[in-house]
Amino acid sequence: MNLATHCSVYLLEQDFGTTETIRSMCHEKSLHLTCFSSHFELLNALKAEQPSCIIAANDQPHGQALNLMQDLASENHQVPVIILGHHNDVYSAVAAIKAGAVDYIEKPTIYGRLAEQLNLVVKHSFQTA
């Protein structure tokens, strides 16, 4: 049995292409992926289950990704968060890292760095299992 099947990833992303890329990566690594359309839905889901990681797009309406980071901190959630953002958006990258994100990955070339981060999620889950 693959222990990675116990790992779950929450995704806050509106772009279909990016979602499908992440879905494929999670499938390859036997990670369970749950997609959300708003950070409020994601926060509600955290009441029932603690995922191994959250991936949130910074191009959400009204700055949902950074609002999500603030809400996670105020509710004392300790879930690693990876923010996906646009190339050359230094302000958002700095704000995301200051808010506690473990990484800020620039779109559209997310595959390599995100694969590395998901490998770390799986490795961490093995160590804490």
DOFI-908630 format. One record per atom (N, C-alpha, C): x, y, z; residue number from 1; atom name. Coordinates in Angstrom, 1 decimal. Layout:
N
REC      c1      c2      c3  seq  atom
REC       X       Y       Z  NUM    CA
...
***
This chain:
129
REC      c1      c2      c3  seq  atom
REC     0.8    -1.2     0.0    1     N
REC     0.0     0.0     0.0    1    CA
REC     0.9     1.2     0.0    1     C
REC     0.5     2.2    -0.8    2     N
REC     1.2     3.5    -0.9    2    CA
REC     0.8     4.4     0.2    2     C
REC     1.7     4.8     1.1    3     N
REC     1.3     5.7     2.2    3    CA
REC     0.9     7.1     1.7    3     C
REC     1.3     7.5     0.4    4     N
REC     0.9     8.8    -0.1    4    CA
REC    -0.6     8.9    -0.2    4     C
REC    -1.3     7.7    -0.3    5     N
REC    -2.8     7.8    -0.4    5    CA
REC    -3.4     8.5     0.8    5     C
REC    -2.7     8.6     1.9    6     N
REC    -3.2     9.3     3.1    6    CA
REC    -3.0    10.8     3.0    6     C
REC    -2.3    11.2     1.9    7     N
REC    -2.0    12.6     1.8    7    CA
REC    -3.1    13.3     0.9    7     C
REC    -3.6    14.4     1.4    8     N
REC    -4.6    15.1     0.6    8    CA
REC    -4.1    16.5     0.3    8     C
REC    -4.6    17.1    -0.8    9     N
REC    -4.2    18.4    -1.2    9    CA
REC    -5.5    19.2    -1.5    9     C
REC    -5.6    20.4    -0.9   10     N
REC    -6.7    21.3    -1.2   10    CA
REC    -6.2    22.3    -2.3   10     C
REC    -7.1    22.5    -3.3   11     N
REC    -6.7    23.4    -4.3   11    CA
REC    -7.7    24.5    -4.5   11     C
REC    -7.2    25.8    -4.5   12     N
REC    -8.1    26.9    -4.7   12    CA
REC    -7.6    27.6    -6.0   12     C
REC    -8.2    27.2    -7.1   13     N
REC    -7.8    27.7    -8.5   13    CA
REC    -8.9    27.7    -9.4   13     C
REC    -9.0    28.8   -10.2   14     N
REC   -10.1    29.0   -11.2   14    CA
REC    -9.7    28.6   -12.6   14     C
REC    -8.4    28.5   -12.9   15     N
REC    -8.0    28.2   -14.2   15    CA
REC    -8.0    26.7   -14.5   15     C
REC    -8.8    26.3   -15.5   16     N
REC    -9.0    24.9   -15.8   16    CA
REC    -7.7    24.2   -16.1   16     C
REC    -6.9    24.8   -17.0   17     N
REC    -5.6    24.2   -17.4   17    CA
REC    -4.7    23.9   -16.2   17     C
REC    -4.6    24.9   -15.3   18     N
REC    -3.7    24.7   -14.1   18    CA
REC    -4.3    23.7   -13.2   18     C
REC    -5.6    23.6   -13.1   19     N
REC    -6.3    22.6   -12.3   19    CA
REC    -6.0    21.2   -12.8   19     C
REC    -6.1    21.1   -14.1   20     N
REC    -5.8    19.8   -14.7   20    CA
REC    -4.4    19.3   -14.6   20     C
REC    -3.4    20.3   -14.7   21     N
REC    -2.0    20.0   -14.5   21    CA
REC    -1.8    19.5   -13.0   21     C
REC    -2.4    20.2   -12.1   22     N
REC    -2.2    19.8   -10.7   22    CA
REC    -2.9    18.4   -10.4   22     C
REC    -4.1    18.3   -11.0   23     N
REC    -4.8    17.0   -10.8   23    CA
REC    -4.0    15.8   -11.3   23     C
REC    -3.3    16.0   -12.5   24     N
REC    -2.4    15.0   -13.0   24    CA
REC    -1.2    14.7   -12.1   24     C
REC    -0.6    15.8   -11.6   25     N
REC     0.5    15.6   -10.7   25    CA
REC     0.1    14.8    -9.4   25     C
REC    -1.1    15.2    -8.9   26     N
REC    -1.5    14.5    -7.7   26    CA
REC    -1.9    13.0    -7.9   26     C
REC    -2.4    12.8    -9.1   27     N
REC    -2.7    11.4    -9.5   27    CA
REC    -1.4    10.6    -9.6   27     C
REC    -0.4    11.2   -10.2   28     N
REC     0.9    10.5   -10.3   28    CA
REC     1.5    10.1    -9.0   28     C
REC     1.3    11.0    -8.0   29     N
REC     1.9    10.8    -6.7   29    CA
REC     0.9    10.2    -5.7   29     C
REC    -0.3     9.7    -6.2   30     N
REC    -1.3     9.1    -5.3   30    CA
REC    -1.8    10.0    -4.2   30     C
REC    -1.9    11.3    -4.5   31     N
REC    -2.4    12.3    -3.6   31    CA
REC    -3.9    12.5    -3.9   31     C
REC    -4.7    12.6    -2.8   32     N
REC    -6.1    13.0    -3.0   32    CA
REC    -6.3    14.5    -3.2   32     C
REC    -6.9    14.9    -4.3   33     N
REC    -7.1    16.3    -4.6   33    CA
REC    -8.5    16.7    -4.4   33     C
REC    -8.8    17.8    -3.7   34     N
REC   -10.1    18.4    -3.5   34    CA
REC   -10.0    19.8    -4.0   34     C
REC   -10.9    20.2    -4.9   35     N
REC   -10.8    21.6    -5.5   35    CA
REC   -11.9    22.4    -4.9   35     C
REC   -11.6    23.7    -4.7   36     N
REC   -12.6    24.7    -4.2   36    CA
REC   -12.7    25.9    -5.1   36     C
REC   -13.8    26.5    -5.1   37     N
REC   -14.0    27.7    -5.9   37    CA
REC   -13.8    29.0    -5.1   37     C
REC   -13.9    28.9    -3.8   38     N
REC   -13.7    30.1    -2.9   38    CA
REC   -12.9    29.7    -1.7   38     C
REC   -12.2    30.7    -1.1   39     N
REC   -11.5    30.4     0.1   39    CA
REC   -12.4    30.1     1.3   39     C
REC   -13.6    30.6     1.2   40     N
REC   -14.6    30.3     2.3   40    CA
REC   -15.0    28.8     2.3   40     C
REC   -15.2    28.3     1.1   41     N
REC   -15.5    26.8     1.0   41    CA
REC   -14.3    26.0     1.6   41     C
REC   -13.1    26.4     1.2   42     N
REC   -11.9    25.7     1.7   42    CA
REC   -11.8    25.8     3.2   42     C
REC   -12.0    27.0     3.8   43     N
REC   -11.9    27.1     5.2   43    CA
REC   -13.0    26.2     5.9   43     C
REC   -14.2    26.2     5.3   44     N
REC   -15.2    25.3     5.9   44    CA
REC   -14.8    23.9     5.9   44     C
REC   -14.2    23.4     4.8   45     N
REC   -13.7    22.0     4.7   45    CA
REC   -12.7    21.7     5.8   45     C
REC   -11.9    22.7     6.2   46     N
REC   -10.8    22.5     7.2   46    CA
REC   -11.4    22.1     8.5   46     C
REC   -12.7    22.4     8.7   47     N
REC   -13.3    22.0    10.0   47    CA
REC   -13.5    20.5    10.1   47     C
REC   -13.5    19.8     9.0   48     N
REC   -13.7    18.3     9.0   48    CA
REC   -12.4    17.6     8.7   48     C
REC   -11.5    18.1     7.9   49     N
REC   -10.3    17.4     7.6   49    CA
REC    -9.1    18.4     7.4   49     C
REC    -8.0    18.0     7.9   50     N
REC    -6.8    18.7     7.7   50    CA
REC    -6.0    18.2     6.6   50     C
REC    -5.8    18.9     5.5   51     N
REC    -5.1    18.4     4.3   51    CA
REC    -3.6    18.4     4.6   51     C
REC    -2.8    17.7     3.8   52     N
REC    -1.4    17.7     3.9   52    CA
REC    -0.8    19.0     3.3   52     C
REC    -1.5    19.7     2.5   53     N
REC    -1.1    20.9     1.8   53    CA
REC    -2.2    21.6     1.2   53     C
REC    -2.1    22.9     1.0   54     N
REC    -3.0    23.8     0.3   54    CA
REC    -2.3    24.5    -0.8   54     C
REC    -2.9    24.4    -2.0   55     N
REC    -2.3    25.2    -3.2   55    CA
REC    -3.4    26.2    -3.5   55     C
REC    -3.0    27.5    -3.5   56     N
REC    -3.9    28.6    -3.8   56    CA
REC    -3.4    29.5    -4.8   56     C
REC    -4.2    29.8    -5.8   57     N
REC    -3.8    30.7    -6.9   57    CA
REC    -4.0    32.2    -6.4   57     C
REC    -3.0    33.0    -6.6   58     N
REC    -3.0    34.4    -6.2   58    CA
REC    -3.9    35.2    -7.1   58     C
REC    -4.3    34.7    -8.3   59     N
REC    -5.1    35.5    -9.2   59    CA
REC    -6.6    35.3    -8.9   59     C
REC    -7.0    34.9    -7.7   60     N
REC    -8.3    34.7    -7.4   60    CA
REC    -9.0    36.1    -7.2   60     C
REC   -10.3    36.2    -7.4   61     N
REC   -10.9    37.5    -7.2   61    CA
REC   -10.7    38.1    -5.8   61     C
REC   -10.5    39.4    -5.8   62     N
REC   -10.4    40.1    -4.5   62    CA
REC    -9.3    39.6    -3.6   62     C
REC    -8.2    39.1    -4.1   63     N
REC    -7.1    38.7    -3.3   63    CA
REC    -7.4    37.5    -2.4   63     C
REC    -8.2    36.5    -2.9   64     N
REC    -8.6    35.4    -2.0   64    CA
REC    -7.4    34.6    -1.4   64     C
REC    -6.3    34.5    -2.2   65     N
REC    -5.2    33.7    -1.7   65    CA
REC    -4.5    34.3    -0.5   65     C
REC    -4.3    35.7    -0.5   66     N
REC    -3.7    36.3     0.6   66    CA
REC    -4.7    36.4     1.8   66     C
REC    -6.0    36.6     1.4   67     N
REC    -7.0    36.5     2.5   67    CA
REC    -7.1    35.2     3.1   67     C
REC    -6.9    34.1     2.3   68     N
REC    -6.9    32.8     2.9   68    CA
REC    -5.7    32.6     3.8   68     C
REC    -4.6    33.1     3.5   69     N
REC    -3.4    33.1     4.4   69    CA
REC    -3.7    33.7     5.7   69     C
REC    -4.3    34.9     5.7   70     N
REC    -4.7    35.6     6.9   70    CA
REC    -5.7    34.8     7.7   70     C
REC    -6.7    34.3     7.1   71     N
REC    -7.7    33.5     7.8   71    CA
REC    -7.1    32.2     8.4   71     C
REC    -6.2    31.6     7.7   72     N
REC    -5.5    30.4     8.2   72    CA
REC    -4.7    30.7     9.5   72     C
REC    -4.0    31.8     9.4   73     N
REC    -3.2    32.3    10.5   73    CA
REC    -4.1    32.6    11.7   73     C
REC    -5.2    33.3    11.5   74     N
REC    -6.0    33.7    12.6   74    CA
REC    -6.7    32.5    13.2   74     C
REC    -6.9    31.5    12.5   75     N
REC    -7.5    30.3    13.0   75    CA
REC    -6.5    29.2    13.5   75     C
REC    -5.2    29.6    13.4   76     N
REC    -4.1    28.8    13.9   76    CA
REC    -4.0    27.4    13.2   76     C
REC    -4.3    27.4    11.9   77     N
REC    -4.1    26.2    11.1   77    CA
REC    -2.6    26.2    10.7   77     C
REC    -2.0    25.0    10.8   78     N
REC    -0.6    24.8    10.5   78    CA
REC    -0.4    24.0     9.2   78     C
REC    -1.2    24.2     8.2   79     N
REC    -1.1    23.5     6.9   79    CA
REC    -0.2    24.3     6.0   79     C
REC     0.8    23.6     5.4   80     N
REC     1.7    24.3     4.4   80    CA
REC     0.9    24.8     3.2   80     C
REC     1.1    26.0     2.8   81     N
REC     0.4    26.6     1.7   81    CA
REC     1.4    27.0     0.6   81     C
REC     1.1    26.7    -0.6   82     N
REC     1.9    27.0    -1.8   82    CA
REC     1.0    28.0    -2.6   82     C
REC     1.5    29.2    -2.9   83     N
REC     0.8    30.2    -3.7   83    CA
REC     1.3    30.1    -5.1   83     C
REC     0.3    30.1    -6.0   84     N
REC     0.6    30.2    -7.5   84    CA
REC     0.3    31.6    -7.9   84     C
REC     1.3    32.2    -8.5   85     N
REC     1.1    33.6    -9.0   85    CA
REC     1.6    33.9   -10.3   85     C
REC     1.5    35.1   -10.7   86     N
REC     2.0    35.5   -12.0   86    CA
REC     3.4    35.9   -12.0   86     C
REC     4.1    35.7   -13.2   87     N
REC     5.5    36.0   -13.4   87    CA
REC     5.7    37.5   -13.1   87     C
REC     6.7    37.9   -12.5   88     N
REC     7.1    39.3   -12.2   88    CA
REC     6.2    40.0   -11.2   88     C
REC     5.4    39.3   -10.4   89     N
REC     4.5    39.9    -9.4   89    CA
REC     5.3    39.9    -8.1   89     C
REC     6.3    40.7    -8.0   90     N
REC     7.2    40.6    -6.8   90    CA
REC     6.4    41.0    -5.5   90     C
REC     5.5    42.0    -5.6   91     N
REC     4.8    42.4    -4.4   91    CA
REC     4.0    41.3    -3.9   91     C
REC     3.2    40.5    -4.7   92     N
REC     2.4    39.4    -4.2   92    CA
REC     3.3    38.3    -3.7   92     C
REC     4.4    38.0    -4.4   93     N
REC     5.3    37.0    -3.9   93    CA
REC     5.8    37.3    -2.5   93     C
REC     6.3    38.5    -2.3   94     N
REC     6.8    38.9    -1.0   94    CA
REC     5.7    38.8     0.1   94     C
REC     4.5    39.3    -0.3   95     N
REC     3.3    39.3     0.6   95    CA
REC     3.0    37.9     1.0   95     C
REC     3.0    37.0     0.1   96     N
REC     2.6    35.6     0.3   96    CA
REC     3.6    34.9     1.3   96     C
REC     4.9    35.1     1.0   97     N
REC     5.9    34.5     1.9   97    CA
REC     5.9    35.1     3.3   97     C
REC     5.7    36.4     3.4   98     N
REC     5.5    37.1     4.7   98    CA
REC     4.3    36.6     5.5   98     C
REC     3.3    36.2     4.7   99     N
REC     2.0    35.7     5.3   99    CA
REC     2.2    34.2     5.7   99     C
REC     3.3    33.6     5.4  100     N
REC     3.5    32.2     5.8  100    CA
REC     3.5    31.1     4.7  100     C
REC     3.4    31.5     3.5  101     N
REC     3.4    30.5     2.4  101    CA
REC     4.8    29.8     2.4  101     C
REC     4.8    28.5     2.1  102     N
REC     6.1    27.8     2.0  102    CA
REC     6.7    28.1     0.7  102     C
REC     6.0    28.5    -0.4  103     N
REC     6.6    28.8    -1.7  103    CA
REC     5.6    29.6    -2.5  103     C
REC     6.2    30.4    -3.4  104     N
REC     5.4    31.2    -4.4  104    CA
REC     5.9    30.7    -5.7  104     C
REC     5.0    30.1    -6.5  105     N
REC     5.4    29.5    -7.8  105    CA
REC     4.8    30.3    -8.9  105     C
REC     5.6    30.8    -9.8  106     N
REC     5.0    31.6   -10.9  106    CA
REC     4.4    30.8   -12.0  106     C
REC     3.2    31.2   -12.4  107     N
REC     2.6    30.6   -13.6  107    CA
REC     3.2    31.2   -14.8  107     C
REC     3.1    30.5   -15.9  108     N
REC     2.5    29.2   -16.2  108    CA
REC     3.4    28.0   -16.0  108     C
REC     4.6    28.2   -15.7  109     N
REC     5.6    27.1   -15.6  109    CA
REC     5.7    26.6   -14.1  109     C
REC     4.6    25.9   -13.7  110     N
REC     4.6    25.5   -12.3  110    CA
REC     5.0    24.0   -12.1  110     C
REC     5.1    23.2   -13.2  111     N
REC     5.3    21.8   -13.0  111    CA
REC     6.5    21.4   -12.2  111     C
REC     7.7    21.8   -12.5  112     N
REC     8.9    21.4   -11.8  112    CA
REC     8.9    21.7   -10.4  112     C
REC     8.7    23.0   -10.0  113     N
REC     8.8    23.4    -8.6  113    CA
REC     7.6    22.9    -7.8  113     C
REC     6.4    22.8    -8.4  114     N
REC     5.3    22.2    -7.7  114    CA
REC     5.5    20.7    -7.4  114     C
REC     6.1    20.0    -8.4  115     N
REC     6.4    18.6    -8.2  115    CA
REC     7.3    18.4    -7.0  115     C
REC     8.4    19.3    -6.9  116     N
REC     9.3    19.2    -5.8  116    CA
REC     8.6    19.5    -4.5  116     C
REC     7.7    20.5    -4.4  117     N
REC     6.9    20.7    -3.2  117    CA
REC     6.0    19.6    -2.8  117     C
REC     5.4    19.0    -3.8  118     N
REC     4.5    17.8    -3.5  118    CA
REC     5.3    16.6    -3.0  118     C
REC     6.5    16.5    -3.5  119     N
REC     7.4    15.4    -3.0  119    CA
REC     7.7    15.6    -1.6  119     C
REC     7.9    16.9    -1.2  120     N
REC     8.2    17.2     0.2  120    CA
REC     7.0    16.9     1.1  120     C
REC     5.8    17.2     0.6  121     N
REC     4.5    16.9     1.3  121    CA
REC     4.4    15.4     1.6  121     C
REC     4.7    14.6     0.5  122     N
REC     4.6    13.1     0.7  122    CA
REC     5.7    12.7     1.7  122     C
REC     6.9    13.2     1.6  123     N
REC     8.0    12.8     2.5  123    CA
REC     7.6    13.2     3.9  123     C
REC     7.1    14.4     4.1  124     N
REC     6.7    14.8     5.5  124    CA
REC     5.6    13.9     6.1  124     C
REC     4.7    13.5     5.2  125     N
REC     3.6    12.7     5.6  125    CA
REC     4.1    11.3     6.1  125     C
REC     5.1    10.8     5.3  126     N
REC     5.8     9.5     5.7  126    CA
REC     6.4     9.6     7.1  126     C
REC     7.1    10.7     7.3  127     N
REC     7.8    10.9     8.6  127    CA
REC     6.9    11.1     9.8  127     C
REC     5.7    11.7     9.6  128     N
REC     4.8    11.9    10.7  128    CA
REC     3.8    10.8    10.8  128     C
REC     3.8     9.8     9.9  129     N
REC     2.8     8.7     9.9  129    CA
REC     3.2     7.7    11.0  129     C
***
